[in-house]
Structures are given as structure tokens and as C-alpha cells.
Amino acid sequence: MASYEMQESNLPNQEGKRILFPRMKLWGQANLENIIEKICEASSFTSGDVKGIVQALAEEIAYEMASGRSVKIEGIGVFSPALGLRKGVEREMGEAGSTKRNATNIQIDNVHFKADKELLRRTNAHCTLERSTRKFCKSSTQYTPEERLALAKQYLETHPFLTVTDYCQLTGLLRDTAAKELRHWKAEATSGIGSEGIGTHKVYVLRKSTSGTSSEK
């Protein structure tokens, strides 16, 4: 059984007006070994069979995306590659006479996933919810900035990205303050928080590590 809590959110452009919405509480993360064990219990496949198929599938998905195609796996969803600049490369400004970026400056730095409706249907069919006794966050004063950063990084361990709205819900900050603090974390080299996208499409992600050190997005 899964549990949920009702969290508070500000209505956009309506200062002081708030609504409550349900948010599932995550207690951990299942890994491939957990899933293989359950599949083997319910079938005649060996763990090696299942692991080999998963690894082959992952390799083929990577190959197709590297070739410029999205990949649709019926019942699971669509995988699409996203590009970004390599570490230390400045963005192309698009102004006359400015330096242009070539293929050596660009890499695939993320994969976007859109769940298939069948996966959502099956997940919903398996899900039985109960309301958590924990109260939703009403104020940011219960967290220090360092604790809010820790909450953001913990969230990103189990989610591909973090939006300003997500950060509001995690910390209790108002939207403008949350956006400002996320920009601060992104600019802080040691925070571990990077960003992708621009404008209203900007999201925040964990910085990738190279040889044990953080790299800026």
C-alpha cells in the first residue's frame, strides 16, 4: 500500500490564494535486481536470461537514440534524447560575429521519458492509497537553506528533474522565492544542482559527476 499527503501550493498570479493537491510519498527505490527476482519467481526465466534481455534492450535503445530517433516501447513509454553543451563550453549567443558551436561542443546529456497510457493504467490498477498522517508543509521556516538543498537533492535521486513548483511543495517557499533560491543553487558550484531548458521550460537536475567531481550543466 502506498501513502499520500496533501500539500499546499500557491495559485499562479494570485498571491495568498492556495490549494491542496495529493502527492505520493516515496519510501525507497526498486532496482533491477529486485525486479529480476520477482520476474523469475513468476516465470521460467533465469536471472541471467532477464538481465541479458534488459541489457540488450538498453543497448538498442541507446543505439536508436544516438542515431537521431526516439524509441517507443509499447506498454512502457517513449524515450527521446536531449542535447546539451559539453563541460566548460559557453552557449552560442546567436549574434553576428559571435563564435558558433560545432558537433565537438555538443553531447547527449539527458534522456526524456513520456510514460505510455498503458503503464499509467497498470500502475493505477496496482495502487491502493491511504492518507499519510504527516501534515503538509505550511512554512519554509521549518527548514534552513541547507536543509532545503538536501530535500531537493533527495527528490532528484528518484525523479529525473525538479520544477519550481516541486521545490515550492517540498520546502514551503513562495514561488518567486523558490525560483530565486533554485537559481542560486544552480550558480553555486558545490551545490550539486544544475539546470536544463530555458524560460518556462527550465527544470533543475542533479549535476553529472566525472571522476568523482561535479560538472556544471
Secondary structure, DSSP 8 states (H G I E B T S, - for coil): -EEEEEEEEE-TT-TT-EEEEEEE-------HHHHHHHHHHTSS--HHHHHHHHHHHHHHHHHHHHTT--EEETTTEEEEEEEEE-TT-------TT-----GGGEEEEEEEEEE-HHHHHHHHHH--EEE-SS-----GGGS-HHHHHHHHHHHHTTSS-B-HHHHHHHH---HHHHHHHHHHHHH-TTS-EEEES-GGG-EEEE--EETTEE---
